Amino acid sequence: MRLASYVTAIAAAIATAGAVPMGSTSASSTALGTAGCGKSHLFPGVTQYHGITSSGRDRSYSIHLPSNYSETNPYPVVVGFHGSSSIGLFFEVDSKLSESRFTANKIMVYPNGVGGAWAGANYSEVSVDEDLQFVSDLLDDIRAEYCVDDSRIYATGMSNGGGFVNTIACSTVGSHFAAFAPASGSYYTDNDDRATECAPARRPLPVLEIHGGNDASVRYAGGEGEGGVEPDIATWLGRWAERNGCDDGAKKVEDSFGGDVHHTTWTCGRAEGALQHWKVDDMGHCWASTEINFSQIAAGEGPTHIQASQIIMDFFDRFTKP
């Protein structure tokens, strides 16, 4: 979705104001520090802005270090991709992912798409290959400047950004990540006509998806979206179950909140819960939160039953890259 009203609301507010389950491996004993270890940084806990050159184009991102950041401690990294007609700052504010209650021990990174969007939609200004190269260059820059646990790099995002998270997971660039969590994703590059193009770097590749059953922008049943054809979410999940070698017949579904919330988990090989899905029947196109946020205001609704930021961080904490 091109969230023009979402952007306007946030801008106005700012103006006025294979996976390795963590349980089987010790994170401290397997942390792989990168070249950035040993480099100190001023003002940890304050989001800062950086630029790099990728594919001959100036690109930018913001980064938020834990307030107690230590240059000798390798940290997990979460890369958050904003929706269309937006920037990383707005996704940071909407998701609240830089708040210590969600990511006290993680480095948060918010890249900016060209023209406010990510590749894959018919309105995108750059190719999929160029944006994938940017992700690769971005990770190189972060590894070189910050102390990163290279086995614990993750990706999340919403709407067009969630769709691009799936595009990364379907590419060789996905090999850099331990797990993925798109929300309300517009999966233009993984619809029925293009699904065979998806080639995950390993199997299983942990994926968690959150979607509203009442999403009028990226419909749960799929169909023509603003940037192209989108898949039916149930069909899309079935494809990931097949890609990950999950036992679809043994998937577990837990209903809550009077049957409005449905949490489905698959076991994929020996990786329990490597594929998960949260559906909130009455939720529209927004970042799921129990507290009001800007995407909910833009969608004309209030808080929902679940907190996506906590669910996603808990999911990421379970997996490291083998």
C-alpha positions as CSV (number, residue, x, y, z in Angstrom):
1,M,0.0,0.0,0.0
2,R,1.2,3.5,-0.7
3,L,0.6,5.0,2.7
4,A,0.2,8.7,1.8
5,S,-2.2,9.3,4.7
6,Y,0.0,7.3,7.0
7,V,3.0,9.5,6.1
8,T,1.0,12.7,6.5
9,A,-0.2,11.6,10.0
10,I,3.3,10.8,11.2
11,A,4.8,14.0,9.7
12,A,2.2,16.1,11.4
13,A,2.8,14.4,14.8
14,I,6.6,14.9,14.4
15,A,6.0,18.5,13.6
16,T,4.0,19.0,16.8
17,A,6.1,16.5,18.9
18,G,18.0,-23.7,8.3
19,A,17.8,-22.4,11.2
20,V,19.4,-23.3,14.5
21,P,16.9,-22.9,17.4
22,M,18.5,-20.8,20.2
23,G,17.6,-23.4,22.7
24,S,20.1,-25.8,21.3
25,T,23.0,-23.4,21.1
26,S,24.4,-20.8,23.5
27,A,24.3,-17.4,21.9
28,S,27.3,-16.2,23.9
29,S,29.5,-19.1,22.9
30,T,28.7,-18.9,19.2
31,A,28.6,-15.1,18.7
32,L,30.7,-14.2,15.7
33,G,32.0,-10.6,16.1
34,T,32.5,-8.6,12.9
35,A,35.2,-6.1,11.9
36,G,33.3,-3.3,13.6
37,C,34.0,-4.8,17.0
38,G,36.4,-2.5,18.9
39,K,35.1,0.7,17.3
40,S,33.4,3.0,19.8
41,H,30.3,5.2,18.9
42,L,29.0,8.4,20.5
43,F,25.4,8.7,21.7
44,P,24.2,5.1,21.8
45,G,20.5,5.0,22.4
46,V,19.9,7.9,19.9
47,T,19.0,7.1,16.3
48,Q,21.6,8.4,13.9
49,Y,21.7,8.7,10.1
50,H,24.2,7.4,7.5
51,G,24.7,7.3,3.8
52,I,26.4,4.9,1.5
53,T,26.9,4.5,-2.2
54,S,25.3,1.4,-3.8
55,S,25.1,0.6,-7.5
56,G,26.4,4.1,-8.1
57,R,23.4,5.7,-6.2
58,D,23.4,7.5,-2.9
59,R,21.5,5.5,-0.4
60,S,20.7,6.1,3.3
61,Y,19.8,4.4,6.5
62,S,19.3,5.1,10.2
63,I,20.7,3.1,13.0
64,H,19.8,2.8,16.7
65,L,22.3,1.2,19.1
66,P,21.3,-0.1,22.5
67,S,21.8,2.6,25.2
68,N,24.4,0.3,26.9
69,Y,26.2,-0.5,23.6
70,S,29.7,-2.0,24.1
71,E,32.1,-2.2,21.2
72,T,33.4,-5.6,22.5
73,N,30.0,-7.3,22.6
74,P,28.6,-8.7,19.3
75,Y,24.9,-7.7,19.0
76,P,22.1,-9.1,16.9
77,V,20.9,-6.8,14.1
78,V,17.3,-6.3,13.0
79,V,16.7,-4.5,9.7
80,G,13.3,-2.9,9.4
81,F,11.8,-2.0,6.0
82,H,9.2,0.7,5.8
83,G,6.1,0.6,3.6
84,S,5.7,2.6,0.4
85,S,5.4,6.4,0.3
86,S,7.4,6.3,3.5
87,I,10.9,6.4,5.1
88,G,12.7,4.4,7.8
89,L,12.0,7.0,10.4
90,F,8.2,6.5,10.1
91,F,8.5,2.8,10.4
92,E,10.7,3.3,13.5
93,V,8.1,5.5,15.1
94,D,5.1,3.3,14.1
95,S,6.6,0.0,15.2
96,K,8.4,1.4,18.3
97,L,11.1,-1.1,17.6
98,S,13.8,1.1,18.9
99,E,12.3,1.1,22.4
100,S,14.3,-0.9,24.9
101,R,11.3,-3.0,25.9
102,F,11.5,-4.6,22.5
103,T,15.2,-4.4,21.4
104,A,17.3,-3.6,24.5
105,N,20.0,-6.0,23.3
106,K,19.8,-5.4,19.5
107,I,21.0,-3.0,16.9
108,M,18.0,-1.6,14.9
109,V,18.6,-0.5,11.3
110,Y,16.1,1.3,9.1
111,P,17.1,1.7,5.5
112,N,15.3,4.0,3.1
113,G,13.9,2.9,-0.3
114,V,14.3,5.0,-3.4
115,G,11.3,7.2,-4.0
116,G,9.8,6.0,-0.7
117,A,9.4,2.4,-1.9
118,W,11.1,-1.0,-2.3
119,A,11.6,-3.0,-5.5
120,G,9.0,-5.5,-6.7
121,A,5.9,-3.2,-7.2
122,N,5.0,-1.7,-10.5
123,Y,5.5,1.8,-8.9
124,S,9.0,0.9,-7.7
125,E,11.8,3.2,-9.0
126,V,14.6,0.6,-8.9
127,S,15.0,-3.0,-9.9
128,V,14.9,-5.9,-7.5
129,D,18.6,-6.6,-8.3
130,E,19.6,-3.0,-7.3
131,D,17.7,-3.1,-4.0
132,L,19.1,-6.5,-3.2
133,Q,22.6,-5.2,-3.8
134,F,21.8,-2.3,-1.5
135,V,20.9,-4.7,1.3
136,S,24.1,-6.5,0.8
137,D,26.1,-3.3,0.8
138,L,24.2,-2.1,3.8
139,L,25.1,-5.2,5.8
140,D,28.8,-4.8,4.8
141,D,28.7,-1.2,6.1
142,I,27.1,-2.2,9.4
143,R,29.5,-5.1,9.9
144,A,32.5,-2.9,9.3
145,E,31.4,-0.1,11.6
146,Y,29.6,-1.9,14.5
147,C,30.1,-5.0,16.6
148,V,27.6,-7.4,15.0
149,D,26.8,-11.0,15.8
150,D,26.9,-12.3,12.2
151,S,24.8,-15.3,13.0
152,R,21.9,-13.2,14.3
153,I,20.9,-10.8,11.5
154,Y,17.1,-10.5,10.9
155,A,14.6,-8.7,8.7
156,T,11.1,-7.4,9.2
157,G,8.9,-4.8,7.5
158,M,5.4,-3.8,6.6
159,S,3.4,-3.7,3.5
160,N,5.7,-3.0,0.5
161,G,8.6,-3.4,3.0
162,G,7.2,-6.7,4.1
163,G,6.9,-7.8,0.5
164,F,10.6,-6.9,0.0
165,V,11.5,-8.9,3.1
166,N,10.0,-11.9,1.3
167,T,12.0,-11.0,-1.8
168,I,15.2,-11.0,0.2
169,A,14.2,-14.4,1.7
170,C,13.7,-15.8,-1.8
171,S,17.2,-14.6,-3.0
172,T,20.9,-15.4,-2.3
173,V,21.0,-12.3,-0.2
174,G,18.8,-14.1,2.2
175,S,21.8,-16.2,3.2
176,H,22.9,-13.3,5.4
177,F,19.8,-13.5,7.6
178,A,18.8,-15.9,10.4
179,A,15.0,-15.3,10.1
180,F,12.4,-13.1,8.5
181,A,9.1,-11.6,9.7
182,P,7.0,-9.6,7.2
183,A,3.8,-8.0,8.3
184,S,0.8,-7.1,6.0
185,G,3.2,-7.9,3.2
186,S,2.4,-7.2,-0.5
187,Y,4.2,-10.2,-2.1
188,Y,4.3,-9.0,-5.7
189,T,7.4,-11.1,-6.4
190,D,6.0,-14.2,-4.9
191,N,2.5,-14.4,-6.5
192,D,1.1,-17.4,-8.4
193,D,2.9,-16.4,-11.6
194,R,6.3,-15.7,-10.0
195,A,6.4,-18.2,-7.1
196,T,8.8,-20.5,-8.9
197,E,11.4,-17.7,-8.9
198,C,11.8,-18.0,-5.2
199,A,15.0,-19.8,-4.3
200,P,15.7,-19.6,-0.6
201,A,19.4,-19.9,0.4
202,R,18.7,-22.8,2.8
203,R,16.0,-25.0,4.2
204,P,14.3,-24.4,6.6
205,L,14.4,-20.6,6.5
206,P,12.4,-19.3,9.5
207,V,9.5,-17.1,8.4
208,L,6.8,-15.5,10.5
209,E,4.0,-13.5,8.9
210,I,1.3,-11.3,10.5
211,H,-1.8,-10.2,8.5
212,G,-5.2,-8.7,9.0
213,G,-8.2,-10.5,7.7
214,N,-9.9,-7.1,7.1
215,D,-7.0,-5.6,5.2
216,A,-8.5,-3.7,2.3
217,S,-5.1,-2.7,0.9
218,V,-3.3,-6.0,0.8
219,R,-6.2,-8.4,0.8
220,Y,-5.9,-11.7,2.7
221,A,-7.5,-13.4,-0.3
222,G,-5.0,-11.8,-2.7
223,G,-5.8,-10.3,-6.1
224,E,-4.9,-7.0,-7.8
225,G,-3.1,-4.7,-5.4
226,E,-1.8,-1.2,-5.9
227,G,1.6,-2.4,-7.2
228,G,0.6,-5.6,-8.9
229,V,-1.0,-9.0,-8.3
230,E,-0.7,-10.3,-4.7
231,P,-1.1,-13.9,-3.7
232,D,-3.8,-15.4,-1.4
233,I,-2.0,-15.5,2.0
234,A,-3.1,-19.1,2.7
235,T,-1.6,-20.1,-0.6
236,W,1.5,-18.1,0.1
237,L,1.9,-19.8,3.4
238,G,1.5,-23.2,1.8
239,R,4.3,-22.5,-0.5
240,W,6.6,-21.6,2.4
241,A,5.6,-24.8,4.1
242,E,6.7,-26.7,1.1
243,R,9.9,-24.8,0.6
244,N,10.8,-25.3,4.3
245,G,9.9,-29.0,4.3
246,C,7.2,-28.5,7.0
247,D,4.7,-31.1,8.0
248,D,1.6,-29.3,6.8
249,G,-0.7,-32.0,8.2
250,A,0.6,-31.5,11.7
251,K,0.4,-27.7,11.8
252,K,-1.1,-26.3,15.0
253,V,-3.7,-23.6,15.1
254,E,-4.5,-21.7,18.4
255,D,-7.5,-19.4,18.5
256,S,-7.8,-16.6,21.0
257,F,-9.7,-13.4,21.8
258,G,-13.0,-14.9,21.0
259,G,-11.9,-16.5,17.8
260,D,-10.6,-13.2,16.3
261,V,-6.9,-14.2,16.5
262,H,-5.5,-17.3,14.9
263,H,-1.9,-18.4,15.5
264,T,-0.6,-21.2,13.2
265,T,2.7,-23.0,13.6
266,W,4.5,-25.5,11.5
267,T,7.4,-27.8,12.4
268,C,9.9,-27.9,9.6
269,G,12.4,-30.8,9.8
270,R,13.7,-30.5,13.4
271,A,12.9,-26.8,13.7
272,E,9.7,-26.4,15.6
273,G,7.9,-23.2,14.8
274,A,10.2,-22.3,11.9
275,L,7.1,-21.2,10.0
276,Q,4.4,-19.2,11.8
277,H,1.4,-17.1,11.0
278,W,-0.7,-14.7,13.0
279,K,-4.1,-13.7,11.5
280,V,-6.3,-11.1,13.2
281,D,-9.7,-11.3,11.6
282,D,-10.9,-7.7,12.2
283,M,-7.5,-6.0,11.6
284,G,-6.9,-3.8,8.6
285,H,-3.7,-2.6,7.0
286,C,-1.6,-1.6,9.9
287,W,1.3,-2.6,12.2
288,A,-0.4,-4.8,14.9
289,S,-0.1,-3.2,18.3
290,T,-2.0,-3.1,21.5
291,E,-1.2,0.6,21.6
292,I,-2.5,3.1,19.1
293,N,0.0,3.9,16.3
294,F,0.1,5.9,13.2
295,S,-0.7,3.1,10.7
296,Q,-3.7,2.2,12.8
297,I,-4.9,5.8,12.6
298,A,-4.3,5.8,8.8
299,A,-6.4,2.6,8.5
300,G,-9.2,4.2,10.5
301,E,-9.0,1.8,13.4
302,G,-7.6,1.5,16.9
303,P,-5.3,-0.9,18.8
304,T,-5.6,-4.6,18.2
305,H,-5.2,-7.7,20.3
306,I,-1.5,-8.5,19.6
307,Q,1.8,-6.7,19.8
308,A,3.7,-7.5,16.6
309,S,6.9,-5.9,17.8
310,Q,7.1,-8.3,20.8
311,I,5.9,-11.3,18.8
312,I,8.6,-10.7,16.1
313,M,11.4,-10.2,18.6
314,D,10.5,-13.3,20.5
315,F,10.5,-15.2,17.2
316,F,13.9,-13.9,16.2
317,D,15.4,-14.8,19.5
318,R,14.7,-18.4,18.8
319,F,16.9,-18.7,15.7
320,T,20.5,-18.2,14.7
321,K,22.1,-18.7,11.3
322,P,23.8,-22.0,10.9
